[in-house]
Amino acid sequence: SLKRAALVRVLESFSSRASSVADYLQYTDHLLFMLKDMANLTNALLPDLKAYASNHFQRKNSRIVLVDPLSTKDNESSQSTEDSLQAPVQEFDISTWKSPVAPGEADAPLVLDIERIHPKTQRYTLDNGMRIILAPNFEYPTIDMRMVFPVGDSMDPADRPGLAYWTAALLSSKMNNKWPASIWNRVIDVRRMGGALEAWTTGRSTVFRNRGLAMYADGLLWQLHWLLESGTTASQLRKSKKLVRKEREADLKARKEAEDKPFARYRKTLLAGIFGAKHPYAFDRSLDEVFLSLDPEELEKFRDLNYGANGATLIVSGHFDPIVVGKDIEALFNNWPARGNAAPVTRIPDADDRSKALHAIIVDDDLPHPQITIAFPSTRGLLKDRALRLVTKEMISQRVSSVRERLGASYGVSVSANFNAGPGSVLIRGTVNRQKGAAALKLMTEELTRLRSGHELGDDFARARRKVLQQTLADAVNATRVAAQLVSEVTYNLPPDHSDRLANDIGQLTIAQAREQLAKDLRAEHTVLIIRGPKALGEALFKSIGVSDYVVN
């Protein structure tokens, strides 16, 4: 059931559905599309899967192959790292296709013919104060349910950071012998429905989520209720702390090396560079030191105090009958105690206002090809300038895509724009071929300089605005995306029509606004440029763009 739900979710997404259809037309020889895969998953039996795995997944059948078409051992031994970066770089001689832009398109608004973009929701409150938001009118047979509690990381006591994070992360519904057989059987039946339980925290909220096929809505809702009602954090904490302490006592040196692994150093350097070393966003609440400082009793106390009906909101989106699901919700949650409290919201400080770019090498000898990260802090705000930032993010993405499309130096460079109640960030990241690393880094920095200058951006703006608007409209018919938008609405007290406003705001943007935002977000003195890989390679890459003031970690 879990795999079937995942298959349906792929088709529900506008972008992944297009890829699935293209792959189907190109690679298959039947006319059943997804129905054949669904039938195979439905008819699959566990004994058959075990037999297949035991026959095929054997060591003697495994092969590990590293293909690096641009280098040989002879070349590597005869060339220094710096010399290899100076080798001529071959570019593709076929220009990348770009959608045409009509004359004057960048200077005219995109007018929508419809007033409402997102589906209507049903909203009401249970007797105990729990808010319910139902969005039932989606086409694909999936369901996404999320319980949102108004307590998050920024509300941790000053001397107990990580309390919200670890309470959510360790909440477990594992069974024990005290439960009668009837409960055991029900849990087993529900687990077969393929729910995907998960939990996370933000600065202002804790979210518990379950999702799967809509035909199992009652079982998935019961599973979410079971976790919140009967789950425990204390037993999991005791067990996990025992394992961690045992591991540390067995080999403190090895543990220290594990804590000093390259990704941990990379993440710490990145967050400190964007926000400042002492900023709340630069603190990693998942660290073992935080984990080991907590007591089982305080996790349970935190849970009992905050995981109640008062202030909680249950969001359900997907393809379901709201009357039936509403009755299930009332039966499960209406008798919940009305405890629960939103702690005072703490204002997150602005990012440090640096006057100089940060350049760093994160030494990682296990990476044969360097990972390049370029990041910038952005101003705070969830609604203000959101449309503008989505479009400028897409403009950046289109420019740095040349690393793949023109140089063939990477499988892709990703660009993300993060929005928070506090400061946000723009993050550009990709792994590039080491022989083309210098050319890729130079191209990325040059494109960012061009964007910062604001020259000749009309066509980029028109394409980006068009694409972002298309994606926003597609998100309105995606149950998962709508559920996420409703969580943001609840967490940050946004107006119910904020998503509809977003689509209209995108259409009304101007090229002048985009220029101003890019100049503000891509300030050279706020640049955080990190190269993760072998030290000699990082040094050579920085030398190739004339940078000498870097730190090595």
C-alpha positions as CSV (number, residue, x, y, z in Angstrom):
1,S,0.0,0.0,0.0
2,L,2.9,2.4,0.8
3,K,4.4,1.8,-2.7
4,R,1.0,2.2,-4.4
5,A,0.4,5.5,-2.6
6,A,3.9,6.7,-3.6
7,L,3.1,5.9,-7.3
8,V,-0.2,7.8,-7.1
9,R,1.6,10.8,-5.5
10,V,4.1,10.9,-8.4
11,L,1.2,11.2,-10.8
12,E,-0.5,13.8,-8.7
13,S,2.4,16.2,-9.0
14,F,2.2,18.3,-12.1
15,S,5.9,18.2,-13.0
16,S,6.6,14.5,-12.1
17,R,3.4,13.4,-13.9
18,A,4.8,14.9,-17.2
19,S,8.0,13.0,-16.8
20,S,6.1,9.8,-16.0
21,V,4.0,10.1,-19.1
22,A,7.1,10.8,-21.2
23,D,8.9,7.7,-19.8
24,Y,5.8,5.6,-20.4
25,L,5.5,6.6,-24.0
26,Q,9.3,6.1,-24.6
27,Y,10.0,2.9,-22.7
28,T,6.9,0.7,-22.3
29,D,5.2,-1.7,-24.7
30,H,1.7,-1.8,-23.2
31,L,-1.4,0.4,-23.0
32,L,-2.1,0.2,-19.3
33,F,0.0,3.1,-18.1
34,M,0.1,3.1,-14.3
35,L,-2.5,0.4,-14.0
36,K,0.0,-2.4,-14.7
37,D,2.3,-1.3,-11.9
38,M,-0.6,-0.9,-9.6
39,A,-1.8,-4.4,-10.4
40,N,1.6,-5.9,-9.8
41,L,1.9,-4.1,-6.5
42,T,-1.5,-5.3,-5.4
43,N,-0.8,-8.9,-6.3
44,A,2.7,-9.0,-4.9
45,L,3.0,-11.5,-2.0
46,L,5.6,-11.3,0.7
47,P,6.9,-14.8,0.2
48,D,7.4,-14.1,-3.5
49,L,9.3,-10.8,-2.7
50,K,11.5,-12.6,-0.2
51,A,12.3,-15.4,-2.7
52,Y,13.2,-12.8,-5.4
53,A,15.4,-10.9,-3.1
54,S,17.3,-14.0,-1.8
55,N,17.9,-15.2,-5.4
56,H,19.0,-11.9,-6.9
57,F,20.5,-9.7,-4.1
58,Q,23.6,-11.7,-3.5
59,R,27.2,-10.6,-3.1
60,K,28.3,-12.7,-6.1
61,N,25.9,-10.8,-8.3
62,S,26.9,-7.3,-7.2
63,R,29.1,-5.0,-9.2
64,I,30.5,-1.6,-8.3
65,V,31.5,0.6,-11.3
66,L,33.0,4.1,-11.3
67,V,32.8,5.8,-14.7
68,D,34.8,9.0,-15.1
69,P,35.0,9.7,-18.8
70,L,37.2,12.7,-18.5
71,S,40.1,11.3,-16.6
72,T,42.5,8.3,-16.4
73,K,44.9,7.2,-13.7
74,D,47.8,8.2,-16.1
75,N,46.4,11.7,-16.5
76,E,45.9,12.1,-12.7
77,S,49.5,10.9,-12.0
78,S,51.1,13.2,-14.5
79,Q,49.0,16.3,-13.9
80,S,48.8,18.4,-10.8
81,T,45.4,19.5,-9.5
82,E,45.9,23.0,-10.7
83,D,47.1,21.9,-14.2
84,S,44.1,19.6,-14.6
85,L,41.8,22.6,-14.0
86,Q,43.6,24.6,-16.7
87,A,42.8,22.0,-19.4
88,P,40.5,23.2,-22.2
89,V,36.8,22.7,-21.4
90,Q,34.6,21.5,-24.2
91,E,31.2,23.2,-24.3
92,F,28.1,21.8,-26.1
93,D,27.8,23.2,-29.6
94,I,24.0,23.0,-29.5
95,S,22.3,25.9,-27.9
96,T,19.8,25.2,-25.2
97,W,16.2,25.7,-26.2
98,K,14.3,28.4,-24.4
99,S,10.7,29.3,-24.6
100,P,10.0,32.3,-26.8
101,V,9.2,35.7,-25.1
102,A,6.7,38.0,-26.8
103,P,7.8,41.7,-27.3
104,G,6.8,43.7,-24.3
105,E,5.9,40.6,-22.2
106,A,8.2,41.5,-19.4
107,D,6.6,45.0,-19.1
108,A,3.0,43.8,-19.0
109,P,1.1,42.0,-16.2
110,L,-0.1,38.4,-16.5
111,V,-3.9,38.7,-15.8
112,L,-5.7,35.7,-14.4
113,D,-9.3,35.1,-15.5
114,I,-10.3,33.4,-12.3
115,E,-10.7,34.9,-8.8
116,R,-10.2,31.8,-6.7
117,I,-7.2,29.5,-7.4
118,H,-7.3,27.0,-4.5
119,P,-10.2,24.7,-3.6
120,K,-12.7,25.7,-0.9
121,T,-12.0,24.4,2.6
122,Q,-14.4,23.4,5.4
123,R,-13.4,24.8,8.8
124,Y,-14.9,24.2,12.2
125,T,-13.9,23.7,15.8
126,L,-14.5,20.7,18.1
127,D,-16.0,21.0,21.5
128,N,-12.5,20.8,23.1
129,G,-11.2,23.7,21.0
130,M,-9.3,21.7,18.3
131,R,-9.6,23.4,14.9
132,I,-10.4,21.3,11.9
133,I,-9.6,22.2,8.2
134,L,-10.8,19.9,5.5
135,A,-9.8,20.2,1.8
136,P,-11.7,17.2,0.2
137,N,-12.1,18.0,-3.5
138,F,-8.9,16.6,-5.1
139,E,-8.9,14.3,-8.1
140,Y,-6.2,11.8,-7.2
141,P,-7.1,9.1,-4.6
142,T,-4.6,10.2,-1.9
143,I,-5.0,11.7,1.5
144,D,-2.7,13.9,3.6
145,M,-3.4,14.6,7.3
146,R,-1.3,16.8,9.5
147,M,-1.8,17.7,13.2
148,V,-0.2,21.1,14.0
149,F,0.7,22.1,17.5
150,P,1.6,25.8,18.1
151,V,4.9,25.1,19.8
152,G,8.3,25.0,18.1
153,D,12.1,25.4,18.3
154,S,12.1,29.1,19.0
155,M,9.9,28.5,22.1
156,D,12.4,26.2,23.8
157,P,13.5,27.3,27.3
158,A,16.8,29.1,27.0
159,D,18.5,26.4,29.1
160,R,16.8,23.5,27.3
161,P,17.4,23.9,23.5
162,G,16.2,20.9,21.5
163,L,13.2,20.1,23.8
164,A,10.5,20.6,21.0
165,Y,12.7,18.8,18.4
166,W,13.5,15.7,20.4
167,T,10.0,15.3,21.9
168,A,8.6,15.1,18.3
169,A,11.4,13.0,16.9
170,L,11.2,10.4,19.7
171,L,7.5,10.0,19.9
172,S,6.9,6.3,19.1
173,S,3.8,4.1,18.9
174,K,5.7,0.8,19.3
175,M,3.6,-1.9,20.9
176,N,4.2,-3.5,24.3
177,N,2.6,-6.5,26.1
178,K,0.2,-4.4,28.1
179,W,-2.2,-4.0,25.1
180,P,-5.0,-6.6,24.6
181,A,-5.1,-8.7,21.4
182,S,-7.9,-6.6,19.9
183,I,-5.6,-3.6,19.9
184,W,-2.7,-5.6,18.5
185,N,-4.8,-6.9,15.6
186,R,-6.1,-3.4,14.8
187,V,-2.6,-1.9,14.8
188,I,-1.3,-4.7,12.5
189,D,-4.3,-4.2,10.1
190,V,-3.6,-0.4,10.0
191,R,0.1,-0.9,9.4
192,R,-0.8,-2.9,6.3
193,M,-2.6,0.1,4.9
194,G,0.8,1.7,4.2
195,G,0.7,4.9,6.2
196,A,3.8,7.1,6.2
197,L,4.1,8.7,9.7
198,E,6.6,11.5,10.2
199,A,7.1,14.5,12.4
200,W,9.1,17.7,12.3
201,T,9.4,21.1,14.1
202,T,9.7,24.6,12.8
203,G,10.4,27.8,14.7
204,R,6.8,28.1,15.7
205,S,5.1,24.7,15.3
206,T,5.4,20.9,15.7
207,V,3.7,18.9,12.9
208,F,2.8,15.2,12.9
209,R,1.8,13.8,9.5
210,N,0.3,10.6,8.0
211,R,-0.5,10.1,4.4
212,G,-1.4,7.3,2.0
213,L,-4.3,6.1,-0.2
214,A,-7.6,7.8,0.4
215,M,-9.4,4.4,0.5
216,Y,-7.7,3.9,3.9
217,A,-8.6,7.3,5.3
218,D,-10.2,5.9,8.5
219,G,-7.2,3.6,9.3
220,L,-4.6,6.3,8.6
221,L,-6.5,8.8,10.8
222,W,-6.7,6.2,13.5
223,Q,-2.9,5.6,13.2
224,L,-2.2,9.3,13.6
225,H,-4.5,9.4,16.7
226,W,-2.8,6.3,18.1
227,L,0.6,7.8,17.8
228,L,-0.5,11.1,19.6
229,E,-2.6,9.4,22.2
230,S,-0.7,6.3,23.1
231,G,2.9,7.0,21.9
232,T,5.7,7.5,24.3
233,T,8.9,9.5,24.2
234,A,10.4,8.4,27.5
235,S,11.1,4.7,26.6
236,Q,12.6,5.7,23.3
237,L,14.9,8.3,24.9
238,R,16.1,5.8,27.6
239,K,16.8,3.2,24.9
240,S,18.5,5.6,22.5
241,K,20.6,7.3,25.2
242,K,21.8,3.9,26.4
243,L,23.0,3.1,22.9
244,V,24.7,6.4,22.3
245,R,26.5,6.3,25.7
246,K,27.6,2.8,25.1
247,E,29.0,3.8,21.7
248,R,30.8,6.7,23.2
249,E,32.3,4.8,26.1
250,A,33.4,2.0,23.7
251,D,35.5,4.4,21.6
252,L,35.5,8.1,22.4
253,K,38.1,8.8,19.8
254,A,36.0,7.2,17.0
255,R,32.9,9.1,18.3
256,K,34.8,12.3,18.1
257,E,35.8,11.6,14.5
258,A,32.2,10.8,13.7
259,E,31.1,14.2,15.1
260,D,33.7,15.9,13.0
261,K,32.6,14.4,9.8
262,P,32.7,16.7,6.7
263,F,28.9,17.2,6.4
264,A,28.6,18.3,10.0
265,R,31.5,20.8,9.4
266,Y,29.9,21.9,6.2
267,R,26.5,22.5,7.7
268,K,27.9,24.4,10.7
269,T,30.0,26.7,8.4
270,L,27.1,27.3,6.0
271,L,24.6,28.3,8.7
272,A,27.0,30.4,10.6
273,G,28.1,32.1,7.4
274,I,24.5,32.9,6.4
275,F,23.0,33.9,9.7
276,G,25.9,34.4,12.1
277,A,27.6,31.9,14.5
278,K,25.4,32.8,17.5
279,H,22.1,33.1,15.5
280,P,19.3,30.6,16.5
281,Y,19.1,29.3,13.0
282,A,22.8,28.3,13.2
283,F,22.2,26.0,16.2
284,D,21.8,22.3,15.3
285,R,19.2,20.9,17.7
286,S,19.9,17.3,16.5
287,L,23.4,17.3,18.0
288,D,24.2,14.4,20.4
289,E,25.2,16.9,23.1
290,V,21.7,18.3,23.1
291,F,20.2,14.9,23.0
292,L,22.2,13.6,26.0
293,S,21.3,16.6,28.1
294,L,17.6,15.8,28.1
295,D,15.7,13.6,30.6
296,P,12.8,11.2,29.7
297,E,10.5,12.9,32.3
298,E,10.9,16.3,30.8
299,L,10.1,15.1,27.3
300,E,6.9,13.5,28.6
301,K,6.1,16.6,30.6
302,F,6.6,18.8,27.5
303,R,4.4,16.4,25.5
304,D,1.6,16.4,28.1
305,L,1.7,20.2,28.3
306,N,1.7,21.0,24.6
307,Y,0.2,18.1,22.7
308,G,-3.5,18.8,23.5
309,A,-6.6,20.1,21.7
310,N,-6.2,23.8,22.8
311,G,-4.4,25.6,19.9
312,A,-4.1,22.4,17.9
313,T,-5.2,22.2,14.2
314,L,-5.9,19.0,12.2
315,I,-5.6,19.5,8.5
316,V,-6.8,16.8,6.0
317,S,-6.5,17.2,2.3
318,G,-7.1,14.8,-0.6
319,H,-9.9,12.8,-2.2
320,F,-12.4,11.9,0.5
321,D,-15.9,12.3,1.8
322,P,-15.8,15.2,4.4
323,I,-18.9,13.9,6.1
324,V,-17.4,10.4,6.7
325,V,-14.0,11.8,7.7
326,G,-15.6,14.4,9.9
327,K,-17.4,11.7,11.9
328,D,-14.1,9.8,12.3
329,I,-12.4,12.9,13.5
330,E,-15.1,13.7,16.1
331,A,-15.1,10.1,17.4
332,L,-11.3,10.1,17.8
333,F,-10.4,13.6,18.9
334,N,-13.5,15.2,20.4
335,N,-12.7,13.7,23.8
336,W,-9.2,14.9,23.8
337,P,-8.3,17.0,26.9
338,A,-8.4,20.7,26.2
339,R,-4.8,21.2,27.4
340,G,-2.2,22.7,25.2
341,N,-0.8,26.2,25.1
342,A,1.0,28.3,22.6
343,A,4.2,29.7,24.2
344,P,4.9,33.4,23.6
345,V,6.3,33.9,20.2
346,T,10.0,34.9,20.3
347,R,11.1,37.3,17.6
348,I,14.0,35.8,15.6
349,P,16.8,38.3,15.2
350,D,18.0,39.4,11.8
351,A,21.0,37.8,10.2
352,D,24.4,39.3,11.0
353,D,25.2,42.2,8.7
354,R,28.5,41.1,7.3
355,S,30.7,43.6,5.4
356,K,32.9,40.9,3.7
357,A,32.2,37.7,1.8
358,L,33.0,34.4,3.4
359,H,35.1,31.8,1.5
360,A,35.7,28.4,3.0
361,I,37.0,24.9,2.1
362,I,35.5,22.0,3.8
363,V,38.1,19.2,3.5
364,D,36.4,16.0,2.4
365,D,38.9,13.6,0.7
366,D,36.0,11.1,0.0
367,L,34.5,13.4,-2.6
368,P,36.1,12.8,-6.0
369,H,34.3,15.8,-7.4
370,P,33.8,19.1,-5.6
371,Q,30.5,20.4,-4.2
372,I,30.1,24.1,-4.7
373,T,27.7,26.1,-2.5
374,I,27.0,29.8,-2.9
375,A,24.5,31.3,-0.3
376,F,23.1,34.6,0.7
377,P,20.9,35.8,3.6
378,S,17.7,37.4,2.7
379,T,15.3,39.7,4.6
380,R,12.6,38.3,6.8
381,G,9.0,37.9,5.8
382,L,6.6,35.1,4.8
383,L,4.1,37.2,2.8
384,K,6.0,40.4,1.9
385,D,7.8,40.0,-1.4
386,R,7.2,36.2,-1.4
387,A,6.0,36.3,-5.1
388,L,9.0,38.4,-6.0
389,R,11.4,36.0,-4.3
390,L,9.9,33.0,-6.0
391,V,10.4,34.7,-9.4
392,T,14.0,35.9,-8.7
393,K,14.9,32.4,-7.4
394,E,13.7,31.0,-10.8
395,M,15.7,33.6,-12.6
396,I,18.9,32.5,-10.7
397,S,18.0,28.9,-11.4
398,Q,17.8,29.5,-15.2
399,R,21.1,31.3,-15.2
400,V,23.1,28.7,-13.3
401,S,21.6,25.9,-15.3
402,S,24.3,26.7,-17.8
403,V,26.6,24.6,-15.7
404,R,24.8,21.5,-16.9
405,E,23.3,22.6,-20.2
406,R,26.3,24.5,-21.6
407,L,29.3,23.0,-19.9
408,G,28.0,19.5,-19.1
409,A,29.9,19.9,-15.8
410,S,27.1,18.7,-13.5
411,Y,23.9,16.7,-13.3
412,G,22.3,19.9,-12.1
413,V,22.8,22.9,-9.8
414,S,19.9,23.4,-7.4
415,V,18.6,26.8,-6.2
416,S,16.3,27.2,-3.2
417,A,14.8,30.3,-1.5
418,N,13.9,29.7,2.1
419,F,11.2,31.9,3.8
420,N,10.9,32.3,7.5
421,A,9.3,34.4,10.1
422,G,13.0,35.4,10.7
423,P,15.6,36.0,8.1
424,G,15.6,33.8,5.0
425,S,18.2,32.6,2.6
426,V,19.1,31.9,-1.1
427,L,21.0,28.7,-1.5
428,I,22.8,27.6,-4.8
429,R,24.4,24.2,-4.6
430,G,25.8,21.5,-7.0
431,T,28.5,18.9,-7.4
432,V,30.6,19.5,-10.5
433,N,33.1,17.5,-12.5
434,R,36.6,18.2,-11.1
435,Q,38.1,18.8,-14.5
436,K,35.4,21.4,-15.3
437,G,35.3,22.8,-11.7
438,A,37.1,26.0,-12.5
439,A,35.0,26.7,-15.6
440,A,31.8,25.9,-13.6
441,L,32.7,28.1,-10.6
442,K,33.7,31.0,-12.9
443,L,30.4,30.6,-14.8
444,M,28.3,30.6,-11.6
445,T,30.0,33.7,-10.2
446,E,29.8,35.6,-13.5
447,E,26.1,34.8,-13.8
448,L,25.4,36.0,-10.3
449,T,27.3,39.2,-11.1
450,R,25.1,39.8,-14.2
451,L,22.0,39.2,-12.2
452,R,23.2,41.6,-9.5
453,S,23.9,44.3,-12.1
454,G,20.3,44.1,-13.5
455,H,21.3,44.3,-17.1
456,E,19.4,42.5,-19.9
457,L,17.0,40.6,-17.6
458,G,13.8,41.1,-19.5
459,D,13.5,37.7,-21.1
460,D,14.8,36.0,-18.0
461,F,12.1,37.7,-15.9
462,A,9.3,36.9,-18.4
463,R,10.2,33.2,-18.5
464,A,10.6,33.0,-14.7
465,R,7.4,34.8,-13.9
466,R,5.5,32.6,-16.4
467,K,7.0,29.3,-14.9
468,V,6.4,30.3,-11.3
469,L,2.8,31.2,-12.0
470,Q,2.3,27.9,-13.8
471,Q,3.7,26.0,-10.8
472,T,1.6,28.0,-8.4
473,L,-1.6,27.1,-10.3
474,A,-0.5,23.4,-10.5
475,D,0.1,23.3,-6.7
476,A,-3.5,24.3,-6.2
477,V,-4.7,20.9,-7.4
478,N,-2.1,18.9,-5.4
479,A,-3.3,17.7,-2.0
480,T,0.2,17.5,-0.6
481,R,1.1,21.1,-1.6
482,V,-2.2,22.5,-0.3
483,A,-1.7,20.7,3.0
484,A,1.7,22.4,3.3
485,Q,0.2,25.8,2.5
486,L,-2.5,25.3,5.2
487,V,0.2,24.4,7.7
488,S,2.0,27.7,6.9
489,E,-1.3,29.5,7.3
490,V,-1.9,28.0,10.7
491,T,1.7,28.3,11.9
492,Y,2.1,31.9,11.0
493,N,-1.5,33.1,11.3
494,L,-1.7,34.0,7.6
495,P,-5.0,35.1,6.0
496,P,-7.0,32.2,4.4
497,D,-6.7,33.6,1.0
498,H,-2.9,34.1,1.1
499,S,-2.3,31.4,-1.6
500,D,-4.8,33.0,-4.0
501,R,-3.2,36.4,-3.4
502,L,0.2,34.8,-4.2
503,A,-0.9,33.9,-7.7
504,N,-2.2,37.4,-8.4
505,D,0.9,39.0,-6.9
506,I,3.1,36.9,-9.3
507,G,1.1,38.1,-12.3
508,Q,1.5,41.8,-11.3
509,L,5.2,41.8,-10.7
510,T,7.4,44.1,-12.8
511,I,11.0,43.8,-14.1
512,A,12.0,46.8,-12.0
513,Q,11.0,45.0,-8.8
514,A,13.0,41.9,-9.9
515,R,16.1,44.0,-10.5
516,E,15.8,45.7,-7.1
517,Q,15.2,42.3,-5.3
518,L,18.2,40.6,-7.0
519,A,20.5,43.5,-6.1
520,K,19.3,43.3,-2.5
521,D,19.5,39.5,-2.1
522,L,22.8,38.9,-4.0
523,R,24.9,41.5,-2.4
524,A,28.6,40.6,-2.9
525,E,29.6,41.3,0.7
526,H,27.0,38.8,1.9
527,T,28.3,36.0,-0.3
528,V,29.0,32.6,1.4
529,L,31.1,30.5,-1.0
530,I,32.0,27.0,0.2
531,I,33.9,24.3,-1.7
532,R,33.7,20.8,-0.2
533,G,36.2,18.3,-1.4
534,P,40.0,17.6,-1.3
535,K,41.9,20.6,0.1
536,A,44.2,20.9,-2.9
537,L,41.2,21.0,-5.3
538,G,39.5,23.6,-3.2
539,E,42.6,25.8,-3.2
540,A,43.0,25.5,-6.9
541,L,39.4,26.4,-7.5
542,F,39.6,29.5,-5.4
543,K,42.8,30.5,-7.1
544,S,41.0,30.1,-10.5
545,I,38.6,33.0,-9.6
546,G,41.3,35.1,-7.8
547,V,40.2,34.4,-4.2
548,S,42.9,34.0,-1.6
549,D,41.1,35.0,1.6
550,Y,39.5,31.6,2.4
551,V,39.5,29.5,5.6
552,V,40.1,25.7,5.6
553,N,38.0,23.5,7.9
